[in-house]
Amino acid sequence: MKYLKRSVTAKMITMMAALVVVLCALIMTLTYLQQKNDYYSRLKSIERVVELGWEQQLPVLTKAMDQMKSTGKPDAAAAEMEAIRTMMEHYVKDGDMSNVALYYPEEKTADGKMALTVVAANETLDKAGLKPLTDYAFSEQYTKAFETVKKTGGQGVTPVYTDQAGEWVTILSPVADEAGKTMAYVGIDFDYDMLSWDLNKRLLMSLAFYVGMAVLFALLLGVFTRRILKPIGELSRLSLEVAEGNLAVSIPVRSEDEFGTLARNFNAMTASIHSLILDIRESSDQVSHAAEVLDTNAKQTTQATHQIATAIEQVASGAERQLQSTQESSNAMEEMATGIQRIAESAGYAAQSSESASEEAARGNGMIQHNVRQMSRMNDTVQRSVESINQLAQLSEEIGGITALISDIANQTNLLALNAAIEAARAGEHGRGFSVVSDEIRKLAEQSRQSSDKIAELVVTIRTGTGQAVGTMSHTAEEVTEMTKLVSESGEAFQRIVNHMDELAKQILEVSSSSQQMSAGTEEVAASISELSHMNQQTVESSQTVAASSEEQLASMEDISASAGALSDMSRELKQSISRFKL
């Protein structure tokens, strides 16, 4: 096995021998299959001869079949059956067949299997029980062959099957009358042991022939291969010398074939290597000098690159701190802008509320002034009532009208006091004093109503209560005067509230306007800071990129320096290696 791995000759001989063996095996297999097909064709030819023989004996066969079928007795046509058996024994004795049987064409069923009725069989089958007018149940192989006969109208061959008598191959075929109608089926059994023995004998003969041819071809192939591959041994020996450093060798060219071309190419390769070694020797000196220069320059560049990388890292660190500060300022400005915007919105809402309160205060002031005028008129009326009380007896009807007027005024005053209380409640803290005044006005209105009721009663009893009426009217006049004074003070208070609300609304509007301007300015500052933050971010990224590039360049220069040193060492080793060659 070791010799086979190391020898090209042995490999080629082994490969060619294996190829010859495979080729011989393939040819032998094809020959065996062809012989087997020829053998089966010969068996079919034998069966065809038997079939033709029966067709020539149609009158005898027809008569025997008809008589047995009509009578149901096997010996009804004894002479014809004797002739048929004699013919069958002749076929079995002189041919390669083992058994012959004739069947009626009508299909039957026996024991759940397809069956045909036997017309006649040779002596061996007859003794085995296959007698005339008995039903022969087909095996599975027999049935497949019979189906082939029915479909094709030709022969049907069974696969190898086994029964009590041995292994068999049976050929079935129809026997046709003069009109071409199938009148019977003939079955011929061939002993498979004899068939296989004959085929194996032919196979062994073919095997011996092809093995001998393969051995002879392998021997001749070995001789020719050794002779053809002899120059390779010489080439191997000289190649070993070249590998050891002897470049002065050459191979003599003795032919113009592939081996001659190989020798010329080997000589050319040796010459090329010789020239290459000389060039390498010269180049190694130049490379060694260049490596030393490169090493010096690389060290200087490495030092400068290291300084640059340090400076870039400092710049990147400062830019990162600046970016962080800018981002914090941006966040603070955004929060401030949000707060100022909220202040502006609140100031706007306060301005709207102040305007609404100012409008409500103005309406309340107008109502107070209206009440003042009404109180003044009521005071005049009371004074006139006091002056005319002495004429009450004569003017009772007129006093009744005046009393009704006073009652109406009291109701209106009560309504106005209620509205004033509502407006004071809307005014909030500023309307609290007016709320008290409105309560007093409402009380006075109620008292006025009560007084008018009393006046009505006095009208009824004017004569008896004149003195009391005079006192009451005097008291009423005083109260009206006081109420008028209070209402006037309430009007002045409302006027001051209106003035203050107007001033407050102006100030709130100014605050809202200033807040909006401040918010806009803050947004501009925030946008500027955001842009500055973006620029700082780009600066940081650029600084980091430059720093990374500087580090990569520093690493590259260190690699170059190391490579220059290694190149110098390799140049020295190359000089030592070149010195081994003999030029």
Helices and strands as residue ranges (DSSP letters): H 2-6, H 8-56, H 58-71, H 78-94, E 99-110, E 113-121, H 123-127, E 135-137, H 140-152, E 156-157, E 161-163, E 166-176, E 182-191, H 192-228, H 230-243, H 258-388, G 389-391, H 396-427, G 428-431, H 432-460, H 466-578
